[in-house]
Amino acid sequence: MGSGLYPQLKEILLAYGCYFVRQGKGSHEIWRSDITSKAFSVPYTIVSKHTANAILRQAGIKEEI
């Protein structure tokens, strides 16, 4: 499931120890990062690299897509 950059983003998040918490509203998922101990939302439909990189920053990951 997911389109655009979602599969690539999901792979990076999982590699850094982030994990899926629950389904959010609409096309969003709620994930949690052990790096920052914070939750953040990830939409299924990510077409912008800027959006994907912003999500990685929220997770405390310095890698970029």
DOZARO-326795 format. One record per atom (N, C-alpha, C, CB): residue in one letter; x, y, z. Coordinates in pm, 1 decimal. Each point is the difference from the previous one (the first is absolute). Glycine has a CB too. Layout:
% residues N
{r a {X Y Z}};
...
//
This chain:
% residues 65
{r m {84.2 -117.8 0.0}};
{r m {-84.2 117.8 0.0}};
{r m {88.7 124.1 0.0}};
{r m {-184.5 -124.3 121.8}};
{r g {134.7 232.3 -173.5}};
{r g {76.4 123.0 -5.5}};
{r g {49.3 26.9 -140.3}};
{r g {67.1 -32.4 236.5}};
{r s {-35.7 156.6 -261.4}};
{r s {47.1 35.3 -133.3}};
{r s {107.4 106.2 10.5}};
{r s {-223.4 -57.3 -98.9}};
{r g {282.5 89.6 -13.3}};
{r g {103.2 102.7 -1.7}};
{r g {122.3 -43.7 78.0}};
{r g {-175.9 173.7 -21.7}};
{r l {214.7 -94.2 119.1}};
{r l {120.8 -25.8 78.3}};
{r l {-26.9 -79.1 128.0}};
{r l {93.2 209.7 -92.9}};
{r y {-218.5 -245.8 118.2}};
{r y {-34.6 -70.2 124.1}};
{r y {80.3 -128.7 21.2}};
{r y {-227.8 96.1 -20.9}};
{r p {238.0 -185.9 -77.9}};
{r p {76.0 -124.0 23.5}};
{r p {146.4 25.3 37.5}};
{r p {-151.8 -112.9 -161.3}};
{r q {214.4 208.7 95.3}};
{r q {139.8 33.0 28.6}};
{r q {12.5 61.7 139.6}};
{r q {43.6 35.3 -246.7}};
{r l {-136.4 53.3 281.4}};
{r l {1.2 63.9 131.9}};
{r l {-21.9 -103.7 109.5}};
{r l {-86.1 213.5 -101.2}};
{r k {-8.1 -303.1 80.4}};
{r k {-30.3 -104.0 98.4}};
{r k {122.9 -87.2 25.8}};
{r k {-240.9 0.2 -73.7}};
{r e {312.7 -34.9 -32.0}};
{r e {120.9 -81.9 12.1}};
{r e {105.7 69.9 86.6}};
{r e {-47.9 -100.7 -226.2}};
{r i {66.6 230.8 205.2}};
{r i {97.8 76.6 78.3}};
{r i {-43.8 8.4 145.9}};
{r i {61.6 133.7 -204.6}};
{r l {-189.9 -104.2 227.1}};
{r l {-50.9 10.5 137.1}};
{r l {20.5 -130.7 75.9}};
{r l {-169.4 168.4 -76.6}};
{r l {136.4 -279.7 14.9}};
{r l {16.4 -130.0 65.5}};
{r l {147.2 -30.6 27.1}};
{r l {-208.6 -80.2 -113.2}};
{r a {297.1 118.4 22.2}};
{r a {143.5 -24.8 17.4}};
{r a {56.4 75.3 120.1}};
{r a {19.6 -35.3 -246.3}};
{r y {-79.6 150.3 279.0}};
{r y {46.4 79.9 113.2}};
{r y {-77.7 -29.3 128.3}};
{r y {66.9 176.5 -161.6}};
{r g {-147.6 -280.0 161.5}};
{r g {-68.7 -41.7 121.8}};
{r g {-132.8 68.1 26.6}};
{r g {220.4 -45.1 87.8}};
{r c {-271.7 118.3 -184.4}};
{r c {-132.4 59.4 16.3}};
{r c {-103.7 -109.9 -21.1}};
{r c {81.5 229.0 -79.0}};
{r y {-199.0 -210.3 138.3}};
{r y {-101.8 -103.5 -13.5}};
{r y {-139.7 59.0 -10.4}};
{r y {146.6 -154.6 127.6}};
{r f {-233.1 80.4 -196.4}};
{r f {-139.4 37.1 -20.2}};
{r f {-74.0 -12.9 132.4}};
{r f {7.8 -75.5 -242.0}};
{r v {-84.1 179.9 278.3}};
{r v {-77.0 -2.4 124.0}};
{r v {-146.4 -30.6 -28.6}};
{r v {159.3 164.3 102.8}};
{r r {-220.1 -85.5 -192.4}};
{r r {-142.2 -18.1 -29.2}};
{r r {-36.6 72.0 -128.6}};
{r r {-50.2 -21.0 245.1}};
{r q {-68.8 -8.2 -292.2}};
{r q {-54.3 69.7 -115.9}};
{r q {-49.8 136.7 45.7}};
{r q {-65.0 -219.1 -113.1}};
{r g {98.5 322.8 38.7}};
{r g {-47.9 134.0 30.8}};
{r g {-124.5 29.0 -81.1}};
{r g {233.2 76.5 53.3}};
{r k {-264.0 51.8 -69.2}};
{r k {-116.8 39.0 -78.6}};
{r k {32.5 -3.6 -148.6}};
{r k {-81.0 143.6 189.2}};
{r g {-15.6 -188.5 -266.9}};
{r g {16.2 0.3 -145.2}};
{r g {114.9 -87.5 -45.2}};
{r g {-93.6 228.0 -4.3}};
{r s {183.8 -168.2 -72.1}};
{r s {110.7 -76.1 -59.4}};
{r s {128.1 10.5 82.1}};
{r s {-101.8 37.9 -223.8}};
{r h {90.8 -12.7 352.6}};
{r h {118.5 17.9 84.1}};
{r h {16.8 -114.8 99.4}};
{r h {-25.1 247.6 -24.2}};
{r e {150.1 -276.7 55.2}};
{r e {36.0 -95.8 104.3}};
{r e {75.4 76.0 108.6}};
{r e {10.9 -194.5 -166.2}};
{r i {-19.8 146.2 287.8}};
{r i {76.2 57.9 110.4}};
{r i {116.0 -94.5 29.6}};
{r i {-206.2 116.9 98.2}};
{r w {327.3 -62.1 -102.3}};
{r w {122.3 -74.9 26.6}};
{r w {69.0 58.7 122.1}};
{r w {25.5 -56.7 -244.8}};
{r r {65.7 -19.9 305.2}};
{r r {76.5 47.1 114.5}};
{r r {147.5 -25.1 -25.4}};
{r r {-193.6 -44.4 155.9}};
{r s {274.7 138.6 -109.6}};
{r s {145.0 -9.8 -15.2}};
{r s {64.8 -21.0 136.2}};
{r s {-8.0 147.6 -204.5}};
{r d {94.2 -247.7 215.6}};
{r d {76.0 -20.2 123.5}};
{r d {111.3 103.3 13.5}};
{r d {-52.3 -244.7 -9.4}};
{r i {91.7 306.3 -101.1}};
{r i {105.8 101.3 3.3}};
{r i {-48.8 124.0 73.8}};
{r i {94.1 -87.2 -217.0}};
{r t {-214.9 133.3 183.6}};
{r t {-54.3 122.2 60.3}};
{r t {-105.2 -27.8 106.3}};
{r t {45.7 115.6 -213.2}};
{r s {-92.4 -238.6 224.3}};
{r s {-109.9 -38.2 90.1}};
{r s {-127.3 78.5 -28.7}};
{r s {168.5 -57.4 174.0}};
{r k {-189.1 92.4 -300.2}};
{r k {-118.6 75.3 -39.5}};
{r k {-75.9 -74.1 -108.7}};
{r k {114.4 214.7 60.4}};
{r a {-243.8 -184.7 -67.5}};
{r a {-84.1 -55.8 -105.5}};
{r a {-11.9 101.7 -112.7}};
{r a {-128.7 -140.5 167.3}};
{r f {109.5 90.9 -288.9}};
{r f {-14.6 87.7 -116.2}};
{r f {-89.2 -69.6 -101.6}};
{r f {228.2 105.4 39.0}};
{r s {-292.6 -26.8 -124.6}};
{r s {-89.8 -59.2 -99.3}};
{r s {71.4 -17.0 -133.4}};
{r s {-197.3 103.8 115.5}};
{r v {160.1 -210.0 -184.2}};
{r v {56.7 -32.0 -131.1}};
{r v {-116.5 -27.2 -95.3}};
{r v {214.7 -96.7 103.1}};
{r p {-232.3 180.1 -206.5}};
{r p {-107.3 -26.2 -96.6}};
{r p {39.1 -110.3 -98.4}};
{r p {-74.1 238.7 21.7}};
{r y {-26.1 -311.7 -71.5}};
{r y {26.5 -103.7 -101.0}};
{r y {49.4 60.0 -129.9}};
{r y {-174.9 -142.4 103.7}};
{r t {124.1 259.1 -137.0}};
{r t {27.6 59.9 -130.8}};
{r t {99.8 114.0 14.1}};
{r t {-229.8 -63.2 -79.5}};
{r i {356.6 31.4 71.2}};
{r i {106.0 100.4 8.1}};
{r i {60.4 12.1 -139.4}};
{r i {49.3 -50.7 247.2}};
{r v {-64.3 166.5 -309.0}};
{r v {56.5 19.8 -133.3}};
{r v {116.4 99.1 2.0}};
{r v {-224.5 -50.3 -97.9}};
{r s {239.4 124.5 206.2}};
{r s {104.5 100.8 9.6}};
{r s {116.6 -50.1 85.6}};
{r s {-173.3 180.1 -27.3}};
{r k {294.9 -165.2 -24.6}};
{r k {118.8 -35.2 78.5}};
{r k {12.1 89.9 122.5}};
{r k {115.0 -79.3 -208.9}};
{r h {-161.8 203.5 196.7}};
{r h {6.4 92.8 112.9}};
{r h {-85.6 -50.4 116.1}};
{r h {39.5 191.1 -159.1}};
{r t {-156.9 -241.7 127.9}};
{r t {-87.8 -55.3 103.3}};
{r t {62.7 -123.7 63.0}};
{r t {-200.6 89.1 -122.0}};
{r a {255.1 -177.4 39.7}};
{r a {63.3 -121.9 50.8}};
{r a {118.4 33.8 90.6}};
{r a {-72.2 -123.1 -207.3}};
{r n {153.6 219.3 167.0}};
{r n {115.7 39.5 81.0}};
{r n {-43.4 67.8 129.4}};
{r n {134.7 25.7 -209.0}};
{r a {-245.0 48.0 206.8}};
{r a {-51.9 62.5 122.0}};
{r a {-45.1 -107.3 99.1}};
{r a {-72.4 202.9 -132.3}};
{r i {12.3 -308.7 82.6}};
{r i {-41.7 -110.6 86.7}};
{r i {122.6 -67.4 61.1}};
{r i {-207.4 -35.7 -140.2}};
{r l {312.1 16.9 60.6}};
{r l {123.5 -58.9 53.2}};
{r l {60.2 88.3 109.0}};
{r l {42.3 -109.7 -222.0}};
{r r {-45.9 240.8 202.8}};
{r r {51.5 92.5 102.6}};
{r r {-82.2 -10.7 128.5}};
{r r {80.4 156.7 -180.8}};
{r q {-212.9 -168.8 167.8}};
{r q {-85.7 -15.8 118.0}};
{r q {35.9 -126.7 76.6}};
{r q {-184.2 123.2 -117.7}};
{r a {228.2 -225.0 45.0}};
{r a {37.5 -126.8 62.1}};
{r a {142.2 3.3 55.9}};
{r a {-155.2 -116.3 -156.6}};
{r g {228.4 225.0 132.8}};
{r g {136.7 11.4 49.4}};
{r g {102.3 -67.9 -89.3}};
{r g {-93.7 10.5 226.4}};
{r i {57.8 -32.2 -352.2}};
{r i {87.6 -68.4 -95.6}};
{r i {63.9 103.4 -91.6}};
{r i {-142.9 -209.4 8.6}};
{r k {273.8 206.8 -20.6}};
{r k {72.0 98.8 -80.5}};
{r k {8.8 -38.2 -147.5}};
{r k {130.3 57.1 202.6}};
{r e {-162.9 -180.2 -236.0}};
{r e {1.9 -46.4 -139.4}};
{r e {-110.0 70.3 -79.5}};
{r e {91.9 -224.7 72.2}};
{r e {-68.1 243.1 -202.7}};
{r e {-99.8 61.7 -87.0}};
{r e {-31.1 -91.2 -117.6}};
{r e {79.6 228.2 67.7}};
{r i {-195.7 -206.6 -125.0}};
{r i {-41.7 -76.0 -119.0}};
{r i {45.1 76.4 -122.1}};
{r i {-200.1 -100.0 119.1}};
//
